[in-house]
Amino acid sequence: MPENITYALIHSPLVGPFTWQLVYQALIRQGIKAVIPTLVDDPDSTLPHWQQHVESVTGALALIPNAQKFVLVAHSGAGPLLPVICQKLTHQILAYIFVDAGIPRNGLSRIELMKLEDPGWAEQFHEALLKGEQFPKWTDDDLQEIIPDSETRRKLVTEIRPRSLSFFTELIPVPEGWPDAPCVYIQFSQSYNWDAAQAKQAGWDVYELNAGHFHMLVEPVTVADLIVKSLQKLLDASSLK
């Protein structure tokens, strides 16, 4: 892997940076550069959540020399942020890798994206949010099956950030001309069947693992290797030579 490539591992706004910590460690052990920017938002801010998250990510990445080329890797709810993150960076983006993540569509909110994927479930979810409920509220017991290790599970649970209606209904823009670099989709769970299908239709490279949504915390080396392998395939293609 060329030394001027850095993997930016971007966690979902519903959880925290620990989501990527084990993959980060696996990459670093291989001598591969990686960073985990933390998505930060202030409840008293007048800015939408997505804009605060983009600014926190791009602020962290701006500290990395421009000679570095980024591979933006998003998990879950971080997927819709990738186009606007790219827009704010001066670095070259080599590729976008969506890991069990939502694929952005211009001007749609997260709830609208959910309604494209599973209209019935999304409508019920929307009604719950309108009643004042928040999501997610996963407990240790809820995640026991997909994250068997108790200490790993505990660390993830401590970073869970339940969100209310405003988070799911704010519109997230997609700049004109995106994607401006090759995209890859890595699917873990059946919940993202629709997104994986969209990626296939768009001609993206799609990799499927029969696993849980937080598989990067279960088999971090496998996931790290797959991320690197997916980029290497793109590097070997004429578009990135």
Steps between C-alpha positions, in 0.01 A plus 500: 500500500649839401618713792304805387161339565308550825179320588253730676272270700178690568259370763123535505356801686296248699808351666860605560855460369552169681303343213814523285767466768582133446517536121718807547739296714506220242590748225771669706658163578535448125672835462194654333407857588156554650312752711168498686349849511239545772159633398407778743183704535372758748129486592502880540638561151276649232678294234343174382652181637643398164686828460648478850611144429658595169686790659634282780623240251652744252658699781681187617601392150626848412788441742635229267740623228344556157747256347293223657214358294191392691283194479178594680351196674154542651300268720122506533360853545827661392434401140287805409775731630772395254411735213494811721816393681674476164374845400670657803839330455795618292654151493454263209239232565605169349184307583190478714432177688155446650496235773145388580414863441229715348564634150436875468235650273488872443274699731351200679486463876598182680135411554430549130788269414355244740162525327666415170659193659210368710186718480291310755764487772611858435144632535464332840842631600402852394180483704700396807735796455202735465384376842832605652688170494872487431716250314708296557461374853690176460595324821774253576245219467377629164849477350615177661436285195683718247785607734585192712793653692362669812772764536476603134122515533523712814728753332264536205193539722663779702535704178143455372337837427120484476359752253162668474276609211706800387805285432310264272302764311771755413584511129853396404631644172705319237725731295459493123741262332524254788634233500823644370697185583432125488267356763500164675225338704567246776183342636486329837132468582170439321378839623708651221378278215342800328818707516714213375258454210524871418879474503490206259269690266743792506784269397689522829713215630285324761629258764257301714567349841231308687554677830362748752487877460804549726712227345807727507498448877473122465754429226700822465791342310264347244322833452826697482638258240181525293512881505863495383425231240209701361719807456782296348259373236416861414870595496561220254228637274578759235283765668742537791834437332 
